[in-house]
Amino acid sequence: MTSSPACPSLRPLYDPVRERSAAKELPQLDVHATRFIGLSPFVVVASGGVDGMDASPRGGEPGFVKVLDAHTLLLPDSPGNNRLDTLQNILHTPQVGLLFMVPGVDETLRVNGTAVLSVDEADRTLCQDARRVPKLVIRVTVQASYLHCAKALMRSELWNPARHQPRTCMPSMGEMLRPGGRQGRPRHGV
């Protein structure tokens, strides 16, 4: 195990991994993971490359990520900021981690695998939505999947409307990116 100089060994700091936690990881998607992906309108794609790490949010209608089989996912590349961070990372280092969320469900689904960028017409057509056929699709070969416990979302109360902040608590994206906007003071004394 690699460790940092400040912490020579992590395992003694924690209880042993519970058998259930160790056994929940599967080398493919099962029926529950497939259903979760079908209900999910949101996934975070984690990747790494020569310029560092990236965690990119992706969204669409529930089921916008397509499950071809127990080992293959198709994730459409929708129009965005055109930075191409995730796509360039995949070209350099194909390992990706996906974190799927379903609004109102406290568990999340984690999927790890390798990715390639596909411009295959069949892949693109499968990922077509009501507005467009994507320019390309991220094709993920699943190496591991598991449902992640609900503790983080329960602690954060992410889905609790009473905990939601009003949109006015932060400036708009345009305001924040305007020259000098990043030096301004946060709203509401935060």
C-alpha positions in Angstrom: 0.0 0.0 0.0 1.3 3.4 -0.9 1.0 6.0 1.9 1.9 9.6 2.5 4.7 10.4 4.9 2.2 12.0 7.4 0.2 8.7 7.6 2.4 5.6 7.2 -0.6 3.2 7.3 -4.3 3.8 7.0 -5.7 0.4 7.9 -4.9 0.6 11.7 -7.0 3.8 11.9 -10.2 2.0 10.7 -12.2 -1.0 11.5 -11.9 -4.0 9.1 -14.0 -3.9 5.9 -17.3 -5.5 6.5 -18.0 -8.6 4.5 -21.1 -7.1 3.0 -19.1 -4.0 1.9 -16.4 -6.1 0.3 -18.9 -8.5 -1.4 -21.1 -5.7 -3.0 -18.6 -5.0 -5.8 -19.4 -6.9 -8.9 -17.3 -7.1 -12.1 -20.4 -6.2 -14.2 -23.8 -4.5 -14.0 -26.5 -6.5 -12.4 -30.3 -6.0 -12.7 -30.2 -3.4 -9.9 -27.4 -1.4 -11.4 -29.1 -1.5 -14.8 -32.3 -0.2 -13.2 -30.5 2.5 -11.3 -28.8 3.8 -14.5 -32.2 3.7 -16.2 -33.7 6.0 -13.5 -30.6 8.3 -13.3 -30.7 11.8 -14.9 -27.3 12.6 -13.6 -23.8 11.1 -13.5 -20.4 12.5 -12.6 -17.5 11.2 -14.8 -14.1 11.2 -13.1 -11.0 10.9 -15.3 -7.3 11.7 -15.3 -4.8 12.6 -17.8 -1.6 14.5 -18.5 -3.1 17.8 -17.3 -4.5 16.3 -14.0 -7.8 15.1 -12.8 -11.3 16.0 -13.8 -14.8 15.3 -12.4 -17.4 16.3 -15.0 -21.2 16.4 -14.3 -23.3 15.0 -17.1 -27.1 15.1 -17.3 -30.1 14.3 -19.4 -33.5 12.6 -19.2 -33.5 9.5 -16.9 -31.8 6.7 -18.8 -29.8 9.0 -21.0 -26.8 6.7 -20.3 -27.5 3.5 -22.3 -26.8 0.0 -21.0 -25.9 -2.2 -23.9 -25.1 -5.2 -21.8 -23.7 -6.1 -18.4 -20.3 -4.9 -19.4 -21.0 -1.9 -21.7 -22.4 1.6 -21.2 -22.8 4.4 -23.7 -22.7 8.0 -22.4 -23.6 10.7 -25.0 -21.4 13.7 -25.1 -23.8 16.6 -25.0 -22.9 20.2 -25.9 -21.2 22.0 -23.1 -18.3 24.4 -22.5 -16.1 22.8 -25.2 -13.1 22.5 -22.8 -13.0 18.8 -23.6 -11.2 17.9 -20.3 -12.9 14.5 -19.9 -12.5 13.6 -23.6 -8.8 14.5 -23.7 -8.2 12.6 -20.5 -9.9 9.5 -21.9 -7.6 9.7 -25.0 -4.6 9.7 -22.7 -5.7 7.4 -19.8 -8.9 5.4 -20.4 -9.7 4.6 -16.8 -12.9 6.3 -15.6 -15.1 6.3 -12.5 -18.8 7.1 -12.8 -21.1 8.2 -10.0 -24.8 7.9 -10.8 -27.5 9.6 -8.7 -31.3 9.4 -8.8 -33.2 12.3 -7.2 -34.8 11.3 -4.0 -32.7 8.1 -3.6 -30.0 8.3 -1.0 -27.9 5.4 -2.4 -25.6 6.1 -5.4 -24.2 3.7 -8.0 -20.4 3.6 -8.6 -19.1 2.2 -11.9 -15.5 1.9 -12.7 -14.1 0.9 -16.1 -12.2 1.9 -19.2 -13.5 4.2 -21.9 -13.1 4.9 -25.5 -14.5 7.7 -27.6 -16.9 6.4 -30.3 -18.1 8.2 -33.4 -19.8 5.0 -34.5 -23.2 5.8 -36.1 -25.0 3.0 -34.3 -23.7 4.2 -30.9 -24.6 7.8 -31.6 -28.0 6.9 -32.8 -28.7 4.9 -29.7 -27.9 8.0 -27.6 -30.0 10.4 -29.7 -32.4 12.5 -27.6 -35.3 14.7 -28.6 -32.9 17.5 -29.7 -29.9 15.9 -31.3 -27.6 13.0 -32.2 -24.4 13.4 -30.2 -21.2 14.2 -32.0 -19.6 11.3 -30.1 -20.3 8.8 -27.3 -18.2 7.7 -24.4 -18.2 3.9 -24.6 -17.4 2.4 -21.1 -16.3 -1.2 -20.5 -17.5 -1.9 -17.0 -14.9 -3.5 -14.7 -16.6 -2.9 -11.4 -20.0 -1.7 -10.1 -21.5 -1.3 -6.7 -24.3 0.5 -4.9 -22.8 2.9 -2.5 -24.3 3.3 1.0 -26.7 6.2 1.6 -24.7 7.8 4.5 -23.2 10.8 2.6 -26.5 11.8 1.0 -28.4 11.2 4.2 -25.9 13.4 6.2 -26.1 16.1 3.6 -29.9 15.9 3.2 -29.2 16.6 -0.4 -32.8 15.8 -1.5 -34.5 17.7 1.4 -36.1 20.9 -0.1 -35.9 22.6 3.3 -32.1 22.4 3.0 -32.0 23.8 -0.5 -30.4 27.2 -0.9 -32.2 30.0 -2.8 -30.6 30.6 -6.2 -29.8 34.1 -5.1 -27.2 32.9 -2.5 -24.6 32.9 -5.3 -24.1 35.2 -8.2 -25.0 33.9 -11.7 -22.3 32.1 -13.6 -22.0 35.1 -15.9 -21.5 37.4 -12.9 -18.8 35.1 -11.5 -16.9 34.8 -14.8 -17.1 38.5 -15.6 -13.7 40.2 -15.4 -13.2 41.0 -11.7 -16.1 38.8 -10.7 -13.9 36.3 -8.9 -12.6 39.0 -6.5 -16.1 40.1 -5.4 -17.5 39.3 -2.0 -19.8 36.3 -1.7 -23.5 37.1 -1.1 -25.1 36.6 2.3 -21.8 36.8 4.2 -20.8 33.3 3.3 
